[in-house]
Amino acid sequence: MANERQSPDTEFTAENEIDLVLGNANPNPERAGCPPRDVLVALARRERPATDPAYDHLIKCSPCYREVRALQQAAGERRLEPTSRSWRLAAAAALLLAVVGGGVWVVVSRSGKQPTVEQATQVEPQPQIASPAPETVTAQIDLRPYRVLRSDAAAPEQEPVLLPRGRITATILLPVGSEPGEYETQILDSDLRSRAAASGVAEIRNFVTTLQVTLEIESLPPGAYQLAVRRQGQEWRLFPARVW
């Protein structure tokens, strides 16, 4: 049965492209599977951990998303995420949002081979369609608010960088004080095994050391990971990450 609540949709104002899309792309008029009102209030106030699955529900249910955003706007808040901007930055970088199997996936471009056909004088066969290439996601990852950790340091509680599964073309804003030059990046699992790696050259853009790399994480299962970054010849620095 749908949750009974007074919807604050009339108080919701879309402030950016993400509000426009997530506020309308996934209608759920029966409010099936929606968390109770007190949970939505806690999400709006950032009182629940970033790993709470209720946050995932918000990107799949426009009424709940609108309700949480309306609560935040009424309280003078502007952002949905608990403390980090990474989730909304990754989404804001997308050009299109496609609904696949009930979930929202950020899609920028997709390529694949065209089906081949035989000559007209022969019996026309069924077209042969190649498997689609991995989805490409363009995302910006801001590491400047994070505490920098060495690879041998114990990780404190920090909100994770949220990474959508796919082939990510990532623009990484490195921590303050990072020098330009050649950098390596890796996605590490809970056993600190490398699951994806890429390298690139960081340069100063608008007074921020910026690195652009492409990470292949379409095959990784959702869950907690570590984003490892280092300038060549220096120690690895680790940042909490979560693939969704």
Salt bridges, closest charged atoms under 4 A:
ASP9 OD2 - ARG66 NE 3.54
GLU15 OE1 - ARG69 NH2 3.25
GLU15 OE1 - ARG78 NH2 3.66
ASP19 OD1 - ARG69 NE 3.12
ASP19 OD1 - ARG88 NH2 3.56
ASP52 OD2 - ARG48 NE 2.62
GLU67 OE2 - ARG5 NE 3.18
GLU67 OE1 - ARG31 NH2 3.18
GLU67 OE2 - ARG37 NH1 2.59
GLU77 OE1 - ARG46 NH1 3.02
GLU81 OE2 - ARG79 NE 3.79
GLU81 OE1 - ARG88 NE 3.92
GLU135 OE2 - ARG110 NH2 2.58
ASP142 OD2 - ARG85 NH2 1.97
ASP142 OD1 - ARG144 NE 2.89
ASP152 OD1 - ARG150 NE 3.17
GLU179 OE1 - ARG231 NH1 3.82
GLU184 OE2 - ARG230 NE 2.98
ASP189 OD2 - ARG193 NE 2.93
ASP189 OD2 - ARG195 NH1 3.69
ASP191 OD2 - ARG193 NH2 3.70
GLU203 OE2 - ARG205 NE 2.93
GLU216 OE2 - ARG167 NE 2.72
